[in-house]
Amino acid sequence: MSTHAKRERLLFADLLEAAGPDAPTLCEGWRTRDLAAHVVVRERRPDAAGGVVVGALRNRLERVQAEFTAKPYEELIQLIRTGPPRMSPFAIKQLDEAANTVEFYVHAEDVRRAQPDWSPREVDPIFADVLWSRLERTARLVGRRSPVGLVLRRPDGQTAVAHKGSPVVTVTGEPGELLMYVFGRQDSAKVGLEGDEATVARLQLSQLGM
């Protein structure tokens, strides 16, 4: 596993362990146990994980997810820490870095920010640039559901268009905060919103993300 993905994976596992199996998360309806099972299924059961996007596999996904949710919580955390099995596509370093860096960053924040005493994480400049690079590549995909034009902007002025349209809302924040915003965590992202009041309200109520 390459550097950023591995670090985020281990941080996520540590947060899950510290929170315990029944702590809330930002994923609606999911406790920490459910979130841990989701990640393990994604990496270890591709025959079921496709149910996230393929309707025909949804029942299989729900069944397999339930099976893993019933496993001991400590076992789920260990499976996350040790990473995907050798035959998993995620075992390929380049794919691990491309697919898991943001996945684990966002899910770690799902655990951290659901706690009543959470505090913002300090992200070093190198990692912030990595997150921004991922955001630039996926902005149109994660912003496709926006009901209004959506522009993402870093504090240094760099921008990415997530959805073309008018009127426009510009969302300004650090890359990690922008990722949380466009992945549907609008209420928990520390960002600034520029646009008329009604347009901003429409965006805030929308379902962004994958």
C-alpha positions in Angstrom: 0.0 0.0 0.0 1.3 3.5 -0.8 1.9 6.3 1.6 -1.3 8.4 1.7 -3.8 5.5 1.4 -2.0 3.5 4.1 -1.8 6.4 6.5 -5.5 7.2 6.1 -6.4 3.5 6.4 -4.6 3.2 9.8 -6.0 6.5 11.0 -9.5 5.4 10.2 -9.0 2.1 12.0 -7.7 3.9 15.1 -10.7 6.2 15.1 -13.1 3.2 14.8 -11.3 1.5 17.7 -11.4 4.5 19.9 -15.1 5.2 19.2 -16.3 1.7 19.8 -18.8 -0.3 17.8 -22.0 1.7 18.5 -20.8 5.3 18.1 -22.6 7.5 15.6 -21.2 8.4 12.2 -22.1 11.0 9.5 -23.4 8.2 7.4 -27.2 8.3 8.0 -28.4 5.2 9.8 -25.0 3.7 10.3 -23.1 3.3 13.5 -19.3 2.7 13.5 -19.9 -1.1 13.2 -21.9 -0.6 10.0 -19.3 1.7 8.5 -16.5 -0.7 9.3 -18.4 -3.6 7.7 -19.0 -1.5 4.6 -15.3 -0.8 4.1 -14.4 -4.5 4.6 -17.1 -5.7 2.2 -15.9 -3.1 -0.4 -12.4 -4.5 -0.3 -13.0 -8.2 0.2 -16.3 -9.0 -1.5 -16.4 -7.4 -4.9 -19.2 -9.9 -5.9 -21.4 -7.9 -3.5 -19.8 -4.5 -3.3 -21.1 -3.7 -6.8 -24.5 -3.4 -5.3 -23.7 0.2 -4.5 -24.2 1.1 -8.1 -25.8 -2.0 -9.7 -29.4 -2.5 -8.7 -29.4 -6.3 -9.5 -26.7 -6.8 -6.8 -28.4 -4.8 -4.1 -30.0 -7.7 -2.3 -26.6 -9.6 -2.3 -24.9 -6.5 -0.9 -27.4 -6.1 1.9 -27.1 -9.8 2.8 -23.3 -9.8 2.8 -23.2 -6.4 4.6 -25.4 -7.9 7.3 -23.1 -11.0 7.6 -20.0 -8.8 8.1 -21.8 -6.4 10.5 -22.5 -9.4 12.7 -18.7 -10.2 13.0 -16.8 -9.2 16.1 -16.0 -5.5 15.9 -12.3 -6.1 16.7 -12.1 -8.5 13.7 -13.5 -5.9 11.3 -10.9 -3.3 12.5 -8.1 -5.8 12.1 -9.3 -6.6 8.5 -9.2 -2.9 7.8 -5.7 -2.5 9.2 -4.3 -5.4 7.3 -5.7 -4.2 4.0 -7.2 -6.0 1.1 -6.4 -9.6 0.3 -3.7 -10.3 -2.3 -6.2 -11.0 -5.1 -8.2 -7.9 -4.5 -7.8 -5.1 -7.1 -7.2 -2.8 -4.2 -4.0 -4.7 -3.4 -2.4 -3.0 -6.5 -0.5 0.0 -5.1 -1.5 2.5 -7.7 -5.2 1.6 -7.4 -5.0 1.6 -3.7 -3.7 5.1 -3.7 -6.2 6.3 -6.4 -9.3 4.7 -4.8 -8.6 4.7 -1.1 -6.9 7.9 -0.2 -10.1 9.9 -0.3 -12.3 6.9 0.7 -10.5 6.6 4.0 -10.1 10.3 4.6 -13.8 10.9 4.2 -14.8 7.9 6.3 -12.3 8.8 9.1 -14.0 12.2 9.2 -17.4 10.5 9.2 -16.3 9.0 12.6 -14.5 12.0 13.9 -17.1 14.7 13.1 -20.1 12.7 14.5 -18.6 12.9 18.0 -19.8 15.8 20.2 -16.3 17.0 21.1 -14.7 16.7 17.7 -12.0 19.1 16.6 -10.7 19.9 13.1 -7.8 17.9 11.8 -4.7 19.7 10.7 -3.8 18.6 7.2 -0.3 19.1 6.0 0.2 21.1 2.7 1.5 18.1 0.8 -1.6 16.0 1.7 -3.8 19.0 1.0 -2.5 19.1 -2.5 -3.1 15.4 -2.9 -6.7 15.8 -1.8 -7.2 18.8 -4.2 -5.8 16.8 -7.1 -8.3 14.0 -6.3 -11.1 16.6 -6.1 -10.2 18.2 -9.4 -10.4 14.8 -11.1 -13.8 13.8 -9.6 -15.5 17.2 -9.2 -17.9 16.7 -12.1 -18.8 13.2 -10.9 -19.5 14.1 -7.3 -21.2 17.4 -8.2 -23.5 16.0 -10.9 -26.6 16.1 -8.7 -26.2 19.7 -7.8 -29.4 21.6 -8.6 -27.4 24.8 -9.2 -24.0 25.7 -10.7 -21.3 24.7 -8.3 -17.7 26.0 -8.2 -15.2 24.8 -5.7 -12.4 27.1 -4.6 -9.4 26.8 -2.4 -8.3 29.7 -0.2 -5.4 30.4 -2.6 -7.9 30.9 -5.5 -7.6 27.6 -7.4 -11.0 26.6 -8.6 -12.7 23.5 -10.0 -16.2 23.4 -11.7 -18.3 20.7 -10.1 -21.5 21.5 -12.0 -22.2 23.9 -14.8 -25.3 25.9 -14.5 -26.9 29.2 -13.4 -27.3 30.6 -10.8 -23.9 29.6 -9.3 -22.8 29.0 -5.7 -19.1 29.1 -5.0 -17.9 27.0 -2.1 -14.6 28.0 -0.6 -12.5 25.9 1.8 -9.5 23.8 2.3 -9.4 20.7 0.0 -10.4 18.3 2.8 -13.4 20.4 3.7 -14.5 20.7 0.1 -14.3 16.9 -0.3 -16.5 16.5 2.7 -19.0 19.0 1.2 -19.3 17.4 -2.2 -19.5 13.9 -0.7 -22.7 14.9 0.9 -21.5 16.1 4.3 -22.6 19.7 3.7 -23.6 20.3 7.3 -20.3 19.2 8.7 -17.9 20.8 6.3 -16.1 24.0 7.3 -16.6 26.1 4.1 -17.8 29.5 3.0 -20.7 29.8 0.5 -21.1 32.6 -2.0 -24.4 33.0 -3.9 -27.9 34.4 -3.3 -29.7 33.1 -0.3 -32.3 30.9 -2.1 -29.7 29.3 -4.4 -27.4 28.5 -1.4 -30.4 27.0 0.4 -31.2 24.7 -2.6 -27.6 23.5 -2.7 -27.5 22.8 1.1 -30.6 20.6 0.8 -29.3 18.7 -2.2 -27.9 15.2 -2.2 -24.3 15.5 -3.5 -21.8 12.8 -3.8 -21.4 9.4 -5.5 
